[in-house]
Amino acid sequence: MGSFAEQLHDWRARALHLEEEVGKAILGQQDTIRLINVALFARGHVLLEGDVGVGKTTILRAFARAIGGQFERVEGTVDLMPGDLVYHTYVDASGKPRIEPGPLLRHEQRLTTFFFNEINRARPQVQSLLLRAMAERSVSAFNREYRFPFMSVFADRNRVEKEETFELASAARDRFMFELRMPTPTDTGVRRALVFDPDYHDVDALLERVTPEVLPWKELNHVGSAIQHSVGASEALERYVLDLWDATQAPQKFDIRIDGVDMSKLILAGASPRGIMSLTRAARVVAWFSGRDYLTPDDVRTVAPAVLGHRVFFTPVYELRRAQIADALVAQILDKVPTPR
């Protein structure tokens, strides 16, 4: 079996190889690939943001292929019901009605990647069933419990249309370890390749480039736990993380200012304990990717925008400007909270 350290070293090589494989199908999204990989090994779920057509589905299909196990995708629509995730009804060849397990249940323990497209088009009842499945990685149906311990949930929001959408409640967003913005590429070479290279127009052919099942995915939970126990934090680093938490709740204590915002009236609630746990879990994976067994402030800063931005809740007058204010607030927190030397 080898020593504990050797096993983690071997897994680190596999994790970096996973990124290489996904990169064969995706152009110009290295930061997004890295952070999805961090979430995978931190065993967290991801809410993806991005304009239509930037490749959110492609990146998830590439990850699903490289990880192995089973991939399911559900389209959020206004008429989707909670039962549609749990069971599937149809009429068989002889005209008899049949009921079978739905997309959340049909693969049971082999389900590794579940993608909920346009989650804000689905009604709150559907969202809440998914959130329960995310938290417990199990669902009761057909008089028994279905378990999917290796499932990672990815969801994306439709940011363009506001008609017939149901925005995620604050508590729902807190269930996602990361909220990642997948940018439209700005690099001229990448843009030219995407538009003029026919290889990037055939998603199925792109995905064929990705080597399937490069990880023993049934060991993901074990490895994720081992990473958390193998990466330590100094007292100074612990104080830094607790100061960051404090700054999400009372930014004025750290002289944080944002133009056009009354800081004393901005915060309804700061990051939750779950949010700060997610911050340290993700930062430990970043440290592990770098081959270290201790945390640095840079590990924390790498994941802070993706972890904290969606977890600070504003008073109603400022909530309408959330996108701009949240980014500015996290940037200010990272700038003003003293970093241990």
FENPESUL-V398318 format. One record per residue. RES is the residue in three letters. PSI is psi in whole degrees, 0 to 359 (none if undefined). OMEGA is omega in radians with two decimals (999 if undefined). BURIAL is + if it has 9 or more other C-alpha atoms within 8 Angstrom, else -. Layout:
res->{RES	RES}
psi->{PSI	PSI}
omega->{OMEGA	OMEGA}
burial->{BURIAL	BURIAL}
//
This chain:
res->{MET	GLY	SER	PHE	ALA	GLU	GLN	LEU	HIS	ASP	TRP	ARG	ALA	ARG	ALA	LEU	HIS	LEU	GLU	GLU	GLU	VAL	GLY	LYS	ALA	ILE	LEU	GLY	GLN	GLN	ASP	THR	ILE	ARG	LEU	ILE	ASN	VAL	ALA	LEU	PHE	ALA	ARG	GLY	HIS	VAL	LEU	LEU	GLU	GLY	ASP	VAL	GLY	VAL	GLY	LYS	THR	THR	ILE	LEU	ARG	ALA	PHE	ALA	ARG	ALA	ILE	GLY	GLY	GLN	PHE	GLU	ARG	VAL	GLU	GLY	THR	VAL	ASP	LEU	MET	PRO	GLY	ASP	LEU	VAL	TYR	HIS	THR	TYR	VAL	ASP	ALA	SER	GLY	LYS	PRO	ARG	ILE	GLU	PRO	GLY	PRO	LEU	LEU	ARG	HIS	GLU	GLN	ARG	LEU	THR	THR	PHE	PHE	PHE	ASN	GLU	ILE	ASN	ARG	ALA	ARG	PRO	GLN	VAL	GLN	SER	LEU	LEU	LEU	ARG	ALA	MET	ALA	GLU	ARG	SER	VAL	SER	ALA	PHE	ASN	ARG	GLU	TYR	ARG	PHE	PRO	PHE	MET	SER	VAL	PHE	ALA	ASP	ARG	ASN	ARG	VAL	GLU	LYS	GLU	GLU	THR	PHE	GLU	LEU	ALA	SER	ALA	ALA	ARG	ASP	ARG	PHE	MET	PHE	GLU	LEU	ARG	MET	PRO	THR	PRO	THR	ASP	THR	GLY	VAL	ARG	ARG	ALA	LEU	VAL	PHE	ASP	PRO	ASP	TYR	HIS	ASP	VAL	ASP	ALA	LEU	LEU	GLU	ARG	VAL	THR	PRO	GLU	VAL	LEU	PRO	TRP	LYS	GLU	LEU	ASN	HIS	VAL	GLY	SER	ALA	ILE	GLN	HIS	SER	VAL	GLY	ALA	SER	GLU	ALA	LEU	GLU	ARG	TYR	VAL	LEU	ASP	LEU	TRP	ASP	ALA	THR	GLN	ALA	PRO	GLN	LYS	PHE	ASP	ILE	ARG	ILE	ASP	GLY	VAL	ASP	MET	SER	LYS	LEU	ILE	LEU	ALA	GLY	ALA	SER	PRO	ARG	GLY	ILE	MET	SER	LEU	THR	ARG	ALA	ALA	ARG	VAL	VAL	ALA	TRP	PHE	SER	GLY	ARG	ASP	TYR	LEU	THR	PRO	ASP	ASP	VAL	ARG	THR	VAL	ALA	PRO	ALA	VAL	LEU	GLY	HIS	ARG	VAL	PHE	PHE	THR	PRO	VAL	TYR	GLU	LEU	ARG	ARG	ALA	GLN	ILE	ALA	ASP	ALA	LEU	VAL	ALA	GLN	ILE	LEU	ASP	LYS	VAL	PRO	THR	PRO	ARG}
psi->{329	167	166	314	321	320	316	325	317	317	325	317	320	319	317	326	322	316	318	316	315	322	342	336	352	138	129	31	40	320	318	317	315	315	325	321	320	313	321	313	342	358	46	164	158	131	118	135	150	157	163	135	17	354	24	314	320	316	323	322	324	315	315	319	316	325	318	188	200	147	134	143	134	137	124	125	162	335	6	135	156	322	335	336	335	321	162	125	144	169	125	182	332	6	7	139	141	149	130	159	141	191	329	334	338	335	349	237	348	355	117	329	119	118	119	104	134	60	332	359	342	148	157	327	323	316	318	326	316	318	322	319	324	317	319	347	41	159	140	128	156	39	25	171	130	131	140	74	344	8	132	130	131	136	151	157	141	113	353	306	141	347	138	43	154	100	146	135	160	315	329	317	329	341	341	126	313	146	111	132	117	107	154	128	141	341	129	318	318	315	318	316	317	323	320	345	112	336	326	3	350	94	318	321	321	316	334	337	337	124	128	150	61	354	146	84	339	351	1	316	318	315	319	317	319	320	314	323	346	345	119	170	136	166	321	320	320	317	321	313	319	327	320	317	313	320	334	336	326	73	331	338	335	18	38	127	144	132	133	13	129	102	333	345	12	312	124	316	140	189	146	166	320	321	316	328	318	321	312	324	312	319	323	322	321	316	316	318	328	1	22	156	23	153	145	161	325	326	316	317	330	321	349	314	321	334	318	330	320	2	357	125	130	158	155	323	330	343	329	336	26	312	312	316	320	315	315	321	313	319	319	319	313	332	321	331	124	134	132	141	none}
omega->{-3.06	-3.11	3.10	-3.12	3.13	3.12	3.14	3.10	3.12	-3.14	3.10	3.09	3.11	-3.12	3.13	3.07	3.09	3.11	3.12	-3.11	3.12	-3.14	3.09	-3.08	-3.02	-3.13	2.95	-3.14	-3.03	-3.13	3.13	3.12	-3.13	-3.08	3.04	3.12	3.07	3.14	-3.14	-3.08	3.00	3.12	3.12	3.13	-2.99	2.99	-3.09	3.03	3.09	3.13	3.09	3.01	3.11	3.07	-3.12	3.14	-3.13	-3.11	3.14	3.08	3.10	3.08	-3.11	-3.14	-3.10	3.13	-3.02	-3.00	-3.04	-3.14	3.03	3.10	3.10	3.10	3.07	3.06	-3.07	-3.11	3.07	3.14	3.13	-3.14	-3.12	3.07	-2.95	-3.13	-3.09	3.14	3.12	3.08	-3.09	-3.04	-3.13	3.09	-3.14	3.07	3.14	3.04	3.10	3.06	-3.12	-3.00	-3.13	-2.99	-2.85	-3.12	-3.09	-2.98	3.13	-3.14	3.14	-3.04	-3.14	-3.09	3.10	-3.08	3.13	-3.07	-3.11	2.97	-3.12	-3.12	-3.14	3.14	3.12	3.11	-3.07	3.07	3.12	-3.13	3.10	3.11	3.10	-3.07	-3.01	-3.05	3.06	3.09	3.06	3.13	3.12	3.09	3.02	-3.12	3.04	-3.11	3.08	-2.98	-3.07	-3.05	2.90	-3.14	3.02	3.10	2.99	-3.10	2.98	-3.07	-3.01	-3.07	3.12	3.12	3.09	3.02	-3.11	-3.06	3.12	3.06	-3.12	-3.12	3.12	-3.14	-3.13	3.13	-3.13	3.12	-3.09	2.80	-3.04	3.02	3.14	-2.98	2.92	-3.06	3.10	3.14	-3.05	-3.13	3.12	-3.14	-3.14	-3.14	-3.12	-3.05	-2.96	3.12	-3.07	3.13	-3.09	3.11	-3.09	-3.03	-3.11	3.10	3.09	-3.09	3.09	3.12	-3.04	3.11	-3.11	3.01	3.09	3.12	2.87	-2.91	3.12	3.11	-3.04	-3.11	3.12	-3.12	3.10	3.11	-3.14	3.12	-3.11	-3.10	-3.05	-3.08	-3.08	3.12	3.08	3.08	-3.14	3.12	3.10	3.12	3.13	-3.13	3.13	3.05	3.09	3.11	3.13	-3.09	3.08	-3.10	-3.11	-3.05	-3.10	3.09	-3.10	3.11	3.13	-3.13	3.06	-3.11	3.06	-3.11	3.01	-2.99	-3.13	-3.12	-3.03	-2.91	2.99	3.07	3.09	-3.14	-3.14	3.01	3.10	-3.13	-3.13	3.00	3.11	3.13	-3.11	3.09	-3.12	-3.13	3.10	3.10	3.08	3.11	3.14	3.08	-3.13	3.10	-3.14	3.06	3.08	-3.11	2.98	3.08	3.14	3.07	-3.12	-3.09	3.13	-3.06	-3.04	-3.13	-3.11	-3.09	-2.94	-3.00	-3.07	-3.05	3.07	-3.01	-3.02	3.02	-3.00	-3.08	-3.13	-3.10	3.14	-3.14	-3.01	-3.00	-3.10	-3.03	-3.09	3.12	-3.12	-3.11	-3.13	3.11	3.12	3.12	-3.13	-3.14	-2.97	-3.13	-3.07	3.14	3.11	3.13	999}
burial->{-	-	-	-	-	-	+	+	+	-	+	+	-	+	+	+	+	+	+	-	+	+	+	+	+	+	-	-	+	-	-	+	+	+	+	+	+	+	+	+	+	+	+	+	+	+	+	+	+	+	+	-	-	+	-	+	-	+	+	+	+	+	+	+	+	+	+	+	+	+	+	+	+	-	-	+	+	+	-	+	+	+	-	+	+	+	+	+	-	-	+	-	-	-	-	-	-	-	-	-	+	+	+	+	+	-	+	+	+	+	+	+	+	+	+	+	+	+	+	+	+	+	+	-	-	+	+	+	+	-	+	+	+	+	-	-	+	+	+	-	-	-	-	-	-	+	+	+	-	+	+	+	+	+	+	+	+	+	-	-	-	-	-	-	+	+	-	+	-	-	-	+	+	+	+	+	+	+	+	+	-	+	-	-	-	-	-	-	-	+	+	+	+	+	-	-	+	-	-	+	-	-	+	-	-	+	+	-	+	+	+	-	+	+	+	-	+	-	-	+	+	-	+	+	-	+	+	+	-	-	+	-	+	-	-	-	+	+	-	+	+	-	+	+	+	+	+	+	+	+	+	+	-	+	-	+	+	+	-	-	-	-	+	-	-	+	+	+	-	+	+	-	-	-	+	+	-	+	+	+	+	+	+	+	+	+	+	+	+	-	-	+	+	+	+	+	+	-	+	+	+	+	+	+	+	+	+	+	+	+	+	+	+	+	+	-	-	+	+	-	-	+	-	-	+	+	+	+	+	+	+	+	+	+	-	+	+	-	-	-	-}
//
